[in-house]
Structures are given as structure tokens and as C-alpha cells.
């Protein structure tokens, strides 16, 4: 059996970015994912905000990775056809206690190199966002915070990795493994795979993977659930900025933001739970989130809700990233990557490659990378239905075309389940939540998925 240079476990946001970086550096990469598609775990529930790192711990690995990832995303996004909705963000104080905390937030931002932040008075807030509640006392404006597509970047990264000979194995859970001093033999649900180095990007199961193969884990995943409410597209006309709360010690708090798809999102909550597989929603919490949104932007009161959902974050007993090198075992752990992982993923991949290179690993970097362009899903840019030859509209709520569905079910990385198809096209994600289009989608996807849509695979 041939031996890869690197086996990456987990095809979430970090794993996809990791596969791209190592493939571009010339390593032979295999990516092992227990789910049927990329972003099957925690990463599918991200809030899609590109962060500047203004509030990250100064001098931390997290800050460096966020800012490196932010810069690289802006550098490469046009070549991949990845959208950016320029919004800026305001950290808004609603009480005198929160207003007092703004000094520290502004100072930390400047210490982190985010020098273009500035204070907004109550009058300036209203001038910028006239539909915001008049209870807003003061704010810190962070112009560089923006909204991006929560899923397409990682499809693009993995496609580029495959363009440079990375192999991707879905429905592949790592069960056990042995290290002979120079390489790993990983026993998985799809057979045995061999690699000289293993990089653990297993997210919610990262501690268990370390314990299973290394004998012990240096951290413990404590799943943290976040519930979200998605308002109808009409709500996006009420404000333009990302509205951030003054954070607490435990959580960054509830955010109100537009999405790249033309909706408005409020969330997440921060609820500890034991279950690592499922995140459920509850009526009272969702009502509370909707009410909170209406307190911030009164025009949201009574606004139609398009969808609700919940995601899990792989929190640990510490706030910091849990990145560790086990030099004697050719193993690198990348754990505890929480809400900043979307932004930091590219930076984390760069950071980990440097750690890997310090172990004496050398490769010949790709001289002229092949860059795939992914379909645009952003509402503010041209969509597929606006170009001739799309066939027909399959999902009328989100204006998803037959051509988009067919492309998502073919190619180098076809959707592996209905969740993957939704994330590639937006089908079934509109006001009717698939009520009108799921029958046709079931027909179009017949034989494509392990769990047929006809029996309800809508993860």
C-alpha cells in the first residue's frame, strides 16, 4: 500500500483548508471524513462572519491565525469566485456598564493591529443605522468585519486540493491505528490508509481521536450548542451593519447580521450539552432570539421567520486553540477551534504547515496552482438563473436552477447527501423549506445518496 505524506482527519472548515495548504506545498495528502460530505459536522452551522481579530486574545495563536486567514481570503477570493458582503460591524453598548467596557474593546482592537476602529456616539449610530433601537448608547465601529458564504470557500479549498492530487474519502471513520516509528497505519470504515504524519482536525471528536490513537487526550471537548433564527429576505433592508454585543467572559453573545443569501440571522445561543451528534432547537429559546432581534431592530417585530437551526461548537475547557505537536508520533492535533474557525482556517493551515516543516518535512511547492471557480450563491451578485440555458427553476424560493442541481451532483466533489446539496446550491433553504421542491429533488437525486431524500435526509 502506498504511503501518503499526510493524513488529515476531518473535512470541516479547518480540514479542508489544511488539505489545500499541504497539497499546494507539494505534500501527498489524504483526507478522511466520517460524514458523507464536507462540512458534515460543526462547520455546517457557522455564522459566516469574516473577522478581523479585533477582540481576539492579544499575542495569541488564534489572533495570528485569524489575521493571516483574513488576509489570505481577501487575496484569493476573486480567483475562486467567492463573494464578500462589505458590512462593517458595530459593537453596541445598551447599558452604562456595557458603555464602560467599550474603552477596553477599542484598546484591545488597536493592540491587535486593527487600527481603523472608532467610537460612534448615539447620534452617529442612528445616522448609520436609522432603524436600530434608540436605546443604543454608544458603539465601537469595526469597518473590516464582513459577511461571506459559509460553505462555498471550503468546497473551493478542497477542489483545489484535489486538483493537486489530494485524495478525499467520505464515510470513512478512523477506528484505530498503529505507528511503526516512521508512518501510521489507520484502520477505518473504508479500509486501511497509511501516512507518515496524521493531522487531527476531527472537531467535535478531536479529543476522542487523540485518546483512541495516542492513548490520551490533553483536552476535552465540551459541545456548545448555538441556536439561530433566520428572518425573511425583506428584513435585510432594515440595516446594513453586523450588530455585535459587548461580549461576556463565556461567550461573544448574540449577533444580528445579514447573510450572503439575503436573509437576516440572529444567534447563536451558548448552551452546554453532552450530545456531540445532534443539536436541537426549542420554541422558547427561538422566541427569545426573535424578541432579542426585535429589541435591537424594532422593525423585525412580526417579520416572517424563514428558518431556524442549531449548530455545535467544539469548545474545550480553555478558550485557546488546542494545537499540539507530538513529534515522537508524527501527529499534530488541531482542536478547540470554535466560532473563529471560519476566518482562521486558512491561517491555521499555514501555522500547522510551519510546525510540520520544523519536524524536518520538506516538499516541492506547486509552482502554478490550478484554481477552481465555484458557483456564486450570494444574493447581491449575479446568480445562475440570470444566465441563459439554466433549464428550469427547481427551487423557486431560492431561485435554484436545474443546471445548478446537476452540476452539484457531478464533478470532482459531488454532493454526498442532501445537506451537501443544500450547501452547494441553496435548494430547499427558502421560505417553504423544501415543501414545494423536495419531491422533484428526490427524483433528481435518486441513487445519488446513501440516505435517499424520499425518506427524509434533510440534515
C-alpha positions as CSV (number, residue, x, y, z in Angstrom):
1,X,0.0,0.0,0.0
2,X,1.3,3.4,-0.9
3,X,2.1,5.8,2.0
4,X,0.8,9.4,1.9
5,X,2.8,12.2,3.4
6,X,-0.1,13.4,5.4
7,X,-3.5,12.0,6.5
8,X,-5.9,14.8,7.6
9,X,-8.8,13.6,9.7
10,X,-11.9,15.7,9.4
11,X,-13.3,17.6,6.4
12,X,-14.7,20.6,8.3
13,X,-13.6,24.2,7.7
14,X,-10.1,23.6,9.1
15,X,-9.6,20.2,7.5
16,X,-10.5,21.5,4.0
17,X,-8.2,24.5,4.4
18,X,-5.5,22.1,5.7
19,X,-5.8,19.8,2.7
20,X,-5.4,22.8,0.3
21,X,-2.4,24.2,2.1
22,X,-0.5,20.9,2.3
23,X,-1.3,20.0,-1.3
24,X,-0.1,23.4,-2.5
25,X,3.1,22.8,-0.6
26,X,3.6,19.6,-2.5
27,X,2.7,17.0,0.1
28,X,0.8,13.9,-0.9
29,X,-2.5,14.3,1.0
30,X,-5.3,12.0,2.0
31,X,-8.4,13.5,3.8
32,X,-10.6,11.1,5.9
33,X,-14.1,12.2,6.8
34,X,-16.6,10.2,8.8
35,X,-19.6,12.0,7.2
36,X,-21.0,11.7,3.7
37,X,-19.8,15.1,2.6
38,X,-17.6,18.0,3.7
39,X,-18.8,20.3,6.5
40,X,-21.0,17.5,7.9
41,X,-20.1,18.3,11.5
42,X,-19.8,21.6,13.5
43,X,-18.7,23.6,10.5
44,X,-22.0,23.5,8.7
45,X,-23.6,25.7,11.4
46,X,-21.2,28.7,11.2
47,X,-22.4,32.3,11.2
48,X,-20.4,33.3,8.1
49,X,-18.7,36.4,9.5
50,X,-15.1,37.2,8.3
51,X,-13.5,38.5,11.5
52,X,-10.6,41.0,11.8
53,X,-9.5,39.6,15.1
54,X,-10.2,42.9,16.9
55,X,-11.4,41.1,20.0
56,X,-9.1,38.0,20.0
57,X,-6.6,37.5,22.8
58,X,-3.6,39.7,22.1
59,X,-0.4,37.8,21.1
60,X,-2.4,34.5,20.8
61,X,-2.1,31.9,18.1
62,X,-5.8,32.4,17.5
63,X,-5.2,36.1,16.6
64,X,-2.3,35.3,14.3
65,X,-4.3,32.6,12.5
66,X,-7.4,34.8,12.2
67,X,-5.4,37.7,10.7
68,X,-3.4,35.5,8.4
69,X,-6.7,33.8,7.3
70,X,-8.5,37.1,6.8
71,X,-5.7,38.4,4.6
72,X,-5.4,35.2,2.5
73,X,-9.2,35.0,2.0
74,X,-9.2,38.6,0.6
75,X,-6.2,37.7,-1.6
76,X,-7.6,34.6,-3.1
77,X,-11.4,35.1,-3.1
78,X,-11.7,36.6,-6.6
79,X,-9.8,33.8,-8.2
80,X,-12.2,31.3,-6.6
81,X,-15.3,33.4,-7.3
82,X,-16.0,33.7,-3.6
83,X,-18.4,36.5,-2.5
84,X,-17.9,39.2,0.1
85,X,-20.7,41.4,1.5
86,X,-19.0,44.5,2.9
87,X,-20.9,45.4,6.0
88,X,-18.6,46.5,8.8
89,X,-19.7,45.8,12.4
90,X,-20.7,47.8,15.4
91,X,-20.1,46.6,19.0
92,X,-23.1,48.3,20.6
93,X,-23.5,49.2,24.2
94,X,-27.1,49.1,25.5
95,X,-26.3,49.8,29.2
96,X,-24.0,52.1,31.1
97,X,-22.0,49.1,32.2
98,X,-21.5,48.0,28.6
99,X,-20.6,51.5,27.6
100,X,-17.8,51.5,30.2
101,X,-16.5,48.3,28.6
102,X,-16.1,49.9,25.1
103,X,-12.8,51.6,26.2
104,X,-11.3,48.2,26.7
105,X,-12.7,46.8,23.5
106,X,-11.3,49.7,21.5
107,X,-7.9,49.5,23.2
108,X,-7.7,45.7,22.5
109,X,-8.6,46.2,18.9
110,X,-5.7,48.7,18.4
111,X,-3.3,46.4,20.3
112,X,-4.3,43.7,17.9
113,X,-3.4,45.9,14.9
114,X,-7.0,46.8,14.0
115,X,-6.3,50.5,13.9
116,X,-9.3,51.7,11.9
117,X,-11.8,51.2,14.7
118,X,-13.5,54.3,16.0
119,X,-16.2,55.2,18.5
120,X,-19.7,56.1,17.5
121,X,-22.0,58.3,19.5
122,X,-25.7,57.6,19.8
123,X,-26.4,60.1,17.1
124,X,-23.8,58.6,14.8
125,X,-25.3,55.2,15.3
126,X,-28.7,56.4,14.3
127,X,-27.2,58.2,11.3
128,X,-25.6,55.0,10.2
129,X,-28.4,52.6,11.2
130,X,-31.7,54.7,11.4
131,X,-33.8,51.5,12.1
132,X,-31.7,50.5,15.1
133,X,-33.3,50.9,18.5
134,X,-32.9,54.4,20.1
135,X,-31.7,52.6,23.3
136,X,-28.2,52.2,21.7
137,X,-25.9,54.4,23.8
138,X,-22.6,54.2,22.1
139,X,-20.6,51.8,19.8
140,X,-17.2,50.8,18.5
141,X,-17.2,50.6,14.7
142,X,-15.1,47.9,13.2
143,X,-15.1,48.6,9.4
144,X,-13.3,45.4,8.4
145,X,-15.8,42.9,9.6
146,X,-17.7,41.4,6.7
147,X,-20.1,38.6,5.7
148,X,-19.1,35.7,3.4
149,X,-20.6,32.5,2.1
150,X,-20.5,30.0,5.0
151,X,-19.9,26.9,2.8
152,X,-18.5,27.6,-0.7
153,X,-15.0,28.6,0.4
154,X,-14.4,25.1,1.8
155,X,-15.7,23.4,-1.3
156,X,-13.3,25.6,-3.3
157,X,-10.3,24.8,-1.0
158,X,-11.0,21.0,-1.3
159,X,-11.4,21.2,-5.0
160,X,-8.1,22.9,-5.3
161,X,-6.5,20.2,-3.1
162,X,-7.9,17.6,-5.4
163,X,-6.6,19.4,-8.4
164,X,-3.2,18.8,-6.8
165,X,-3.6,15.1,-6.2
166,X,-5.2,15.1,-2.7
167,X,-7.5,12.1,-2.2
168,X,-10.7,12.5,-0.3
169,X,-12.5,9.6,1.4
170,X,-16.0,10.2,2.8
171,X,-18.0,7.8,5.0
172,X,-14.6,7.0,6.5
173,X,-14.3,6.9,10.3
174,X,-10.9,6.3,11.8
175,X,-11.4,3.3,14.2
176,X,-7.8,2.6,15.3
177,X,-4.2,3.0,14.2
178,X,-0.6,2.0,14.8
179,X,2.6,3.9,14.4
180,X,5.8,2.0,13.5
181,X,8.2,4.8,14.1
182,X,8.0,6.2,10.6
183,X,4.4,6.0,9.4
184,X,0.8,5.4,10.6
185,X,-1.5,2.6,9.5
186,X,-5.0,3.8,10.1
187,X,-7.9,1.3,10.2
188,X,-11.1,2.9,9.0
189,X,-14.6,2.0,7.9
190,X,-13.4,2.2,4.3
191,X,-10.3,0.1,4.8
192,X,-6.7,0.8,5.8
193,X,-4.9,4.0,4.9
194,X,-1.2,4.8,5.5
195,X,0.5,8.1,6.0
196,X,3.7,9.4,7.5
197,X,2.0,12.1,9.5
198,X,-1.5,12.5,10.9
199,X,-3.2,15.8,11.5
200,X,-6.2,15.6,13.7
201,X,-8.9,18.1,12.5
202,X,-11.8,16.0,13.9
203,X,-13.6,18.9,15.5
204,X,-16.3,17.6,17.9
205,X,-14.5,14.3,18.1
206,X,-10.9,15.6,18.3
207,X,-10.3,14.6,21.9
208,X,-11.6,11.1,21.3
209,X,-9.4,10.6,18.2
210,X,-6.3,11.6,20.2
211,X,-7.4,9.3,23.1
212,X,-8.1,6.4,20.6
213,X,-4.8,6.6,18.7
214,X,-2.3,8.3,21.1
215,X,-3.6,6.7,24.3
216,X,-4.6,10.1,25.9
217,X,-6.0,13.5,25.0
218,X,-4.7,16.7,26.5
219,X,-8.1,18.4,26.2
220,X,-11.8,17.6,26.5
221,X,-14.4,18.7,24.0
222,X,-17.4,20.3,25.7
223,X,-20.0,20.6,23.0
224,X,-21.6,24.1,23.0
225,X,-24.9,24.4,21.1
226,X,-25.9,27.6,19.3
227,X,-29.5,28.2,18.1
228,X,-30.3,30.6,15.3
229,X,-33.3,32.3,13.8
230,X,-33.3,33.3,10.1
231,X,-35.7,36.1,9.1
232,X,-37.2,36.5,5.7
233,X,-35.3,38.5,3.0
234,X,-37.4,41.6,3.5
235,X,-35.7,42.0,6.8
236,X,-32.3,42.7,5.2
237,X,-33.5,46.2,4.1
238,X,-33.7,47.3,7.8
239,X,-30.0,47.6,8.5
240,X,-26.6,47.1,6.9
241,X,-24.0,46.5,9.6
242,X,-23.2,43.5,11.7
243,X,-24.6,44.3,15.2
244,X,-22.3,42.8,17.8
245,X,-22.9,42.7,21.6
246,X,-20.4,43.6,24.3
247,X,-19.1,40.1,25.0
248,X,-19.1,38.3,28.3
249,X,-16.3,36.0,29.8
250,X,-18.1,32.9,28.5
251,X,-19.5,33.9,25.1
252,X,-19.3,36.5,22.4
253,X,-23.1,36.8,22.7
254,X,-25.9,37.1,20.3
255,X,-25.2,38.6,16.9
256,X,-27.6,40.2,14.4
257,X,-26.4,40.2,10.8
258,X,-27.4,40.0,7.2
259,X,-26.4,36.8,5.4
260,X,-24.9,36.5,2.0
261,X,-28.1,34.9,0.9
262,X,-30.2,38.0,1.5
263,X,-31.7,37.0,4.9
264,X,-31.2,38.2,8.4
265,X,-29.6,35.9,11.1
266,X,-29.8,36.3,14.9
267,X,-27.8,34.0,17.2
268,X,-26.2,32.0,18.5
269,X,-27.0,31.0,22.0
270,X,-24.3,29.2,24.1
271,X,-25.7,26.1,25.7
272,X,-23.6,23.3,27.0
273,X,-24.7,19.7,26.2
274,X,-23.2,16.2,26.1
275,X,-24.5,15.1,22.7
276,X,-21.9,15.6,20.0
277,X,-24.1,14.4,17.1
278,X,-27.3,16.4,17.2
279,X,-28.2,20.0,18.0
280,X,-32.0,20.5,18.5
281,X,-34.0,23.8,18.7
282,X,-36.6,24.7,21.3
283,X,-39.5,27.0,20.9
284,X,-38.9,29.2,23.9
285,X,-35.2,29.9,23.0
286,X,-36.2,30.7,19.4
287,X,-38.9,33.1,20.6
288,X,-36.3,34.7,22.9
289,X,-33.9,35.2,20.0
290,X,-36.6,36.7,17.8
291,X,-37.6,39.0,20.6
292,X,-33.9,40.0,21.2
293,X,-33.6,40.8,17.5
294,X,-36.7,43.0,17.6
295,X,-35.3,44.8,20.6
296,X,-32.2,45.7,18.6
297,X,-34.1,46.5,15.3
298,X,-37.8,47.1,16.2
299,X,-38.8,46.7,12.5
300,X,-38.1,42.9,12.9
301,X,-41.1,42.6,15.2
302,X,-43.6,40.4,13.4
303,X,-41.2,39.8,10.5
304,X,-41.6,36.3,8.9
305,X,-39.1,33.7,10.0
306,X,-37.7,31.6,7.1
307,X,-35.9,29.0,9.1
308,X,-34.5,28.0,12.5
309,X,-31.5,25.8,13.1
310,X,-28.9,24.8,15.7
311,X,-25.2,24.0,15.4
312,X,-22.5,22.7,17.8
313,X,-19.1,24.3,18.5
314,X,-16.2,22.1,19.7
315,X,-15.5,24.2,22.8
316,X,-13.0,22.9,25.4
317,X,-12.2,23.6,29.0
318,X,-10.0,26.5,27.7
319,X,-10.7,29.3,25.3
320,X,-7.5,29.0,23.4
321,X,-6.9,26.8,20.3
322,X,-5.6,23.4,21.3
323,X,-2.9,22.9,18.7
324,X,-0.2,20.5,19.7
325,X,2.7,18.6,18.0
326,X,3.5,15.1,19.1
327,X,6.9,14.9,17.4
328,X,7.7,11.4,18.5
329,X,4.5,10.1,16.9
330,X,4.3,12.2,13.7
331,X,1.0,13.6,14.9
332,X,-0.4,17.1,15.1
333,X,-3.6,17.9,16.9
334,X,-5.7,20.9,15.9
335,X,-8.5,21.1,18.5
336,X,-10.8,23.5,20.2
337,X,-11.4,25.6,17.0
338,X,-14.6,27.4,17.8
339,X,-16.5,30.3,16.3
340,X,-13.4,31.9,14.8
341,X,-12.6,28.9,12.7
342,X,-14.2,30.1,9.5
343,X,-11.9,33.1,9.4
344,X,-8.9,31.4,10.9
345,X,-9.0,28.2,8.8
346,X,-6.5,29.4,6.1
347,X,-4.2,30.9,8.8
348,X,-4.4,27.7,10.9
349,X,-3.4,25.7,7.9
350,X,-0.4,27.9,7.3
351,X,0.5,27.7,11.0
352,X,0.3,23.9,11.1
353,X,2.4,23.6,7.9
354,X,5.2,25.6,9.5
355,X,5.0,23.2,12.6
356,X,5.2,20.3,10.2
357,X,8.1,21.7,8.3
358,X,10.0,22.3,11.6
359,X,9.9,18.5,12.1
360,X,12.1,18.1,9.0
361,X,9.5,17.5,6.4
362,X,10.3,19.0,3.0
363,X,8.3,19.1,-0.2
364,X,8.4,21.0,-3.5
365,X,5.6,23.6,-3.6
366,X,3.3,23.8,-6.6
367,X,4.7,26.4,-8.9
368,X,1.4,27.3,-10.7
369,X,-1.7,26.2,-8.7
370,X,-4.8,25.3,-10.5
371,X,-7.6,27.4,-9.1
372,X,-11.3,26.2,-9.4
373,X,-14.1,28.7,-9.6
374,X,-17.2,27.8,-7.6
375,X,-20.8,28.8,-8.4
376,X,-21.9,32.1,-6.8
377,X,-24.7,31.7,-4.2
378,X,-24.7,35.3,-3.0
379,X,-27.9,37.3,-3.4
380,X,-26.2,40.6,-4.2
381,X,-24.3,39.1,-7.2
382,X,-25.4,37.5,-10.5
383,X,-26.9,34.1,-10.0
384,X,-27.2,31.1,-12.4
385,X,-30.9,31.7,-13.2
386,X,-29.8,35.1,-14.7
387,X,-27.7,33.3,-17.4
388,X,-29.3,31.6,-20.4
389,X,-29.6,27.8,-20.6
390,X,-30.3,27.0,-17.0
391,X,-33.1,24.6,-17.9
392,X,-35.8,25.3,-15.3
393,X,-36.1,26.7,-11.8
394,X,-36.3,23.8,-9.3
395,X,-36.4,25.7,-6.0
396,X,-38.4,28.9,-6.5
397,X,-37.8,30.3,-3.1
398,X,-34.1,30.5,-3.6
399,X,-34.1,30.5,-7.4
400,X,-32.0,27.4,-7.8
401,X,-31.8,26.1,-11.3
402,X,-31.8,22.6,-12.7
403,X,-28.3,23.3,-14.1
404,X,-27.0,24.1,-10.6
405,X,-28.5,20.9,-9.2
406,X,-27.0,18.8,-12.0
407,X,-23.6,20.3,-11.5
408,X,-23.7,19.8,-7.7
409,X,-24.4,16.1,-8.3
410,X,-21.4,15.6,-10.6
411,X,-17.8,16.7,-10.9
412,X,-14.8,16.2,-8.7
413,X,-16.7,16.6,-5.4
414,X,-20.4,15.7,-5.9
415,X,-22.7,16.3,-3.0
416,X,-22.7,13.2,-0.8
417,X,-26.0,13.8,0.9
418,X,-28.9,16.3,0.8
419,X,-27.2,18.6,3.3
420,X,-24.3,18.8,0.9
421,X,-26.6,19.6,-2.0
422,X,-28.3,22.3,0.0
423,X,-24.9,23.8,0.9
424,X,-23.8,23.8,-2.8
425,X,-27.0,25.3,-4.2
426,X,-29.3,26.7,-1.5
427,X,-32.1,24.4,-2.6
428,X,-34.8,23.8,0.0
429,X,-33.5,26.6,2.2
430,X,-36.1,29.3,1.4
431,X,-39.5,30.2,2.9
432,X,-41.1,26.9,2.2
433,X,-38.1,24.9,3.5
434,X,-38.4,22.4,0.6
435,X,-42.2,21.9,0.8
436,X,-42.6,22.5,-2.9
437,X,-39.3,21.4,-4.4
438,X,-38.4,18.3,-2.3
439,X,-40.4,15.9,-4.5
440,X,-38.6,17.0,-7.6
441,X,-35.3,17.0,-5.7
442,X,-36.0,13.4,-4.6
443,X,-36.4,12.4,-8.2
444,X,-33.3,14.3,-9.4
445,X,-31.1,12.8,-6.6
446,X,-32.4,9.2,-6.8
447,X,-29.5,6.8,-6.5
448,X,-27.0,9.6,-5.5
449,X,-27.1,9.5,-1.7
450,X,-26.8,6.7,0.8
451,X,-29.9,8.1,2.5
452,X,-32.5,8.9,-0.2
453,X,-34.3,12.3,0.1
454,X,-37.5,10.4,-0.3
455,X,-37.2,9.1,3.2
456,X,-36.1,12.5,4.7
457,X,-32.4,13.1,4.6
458,X,-32.5,16.9,5.2
459,X,-29.5,17.3,7.6
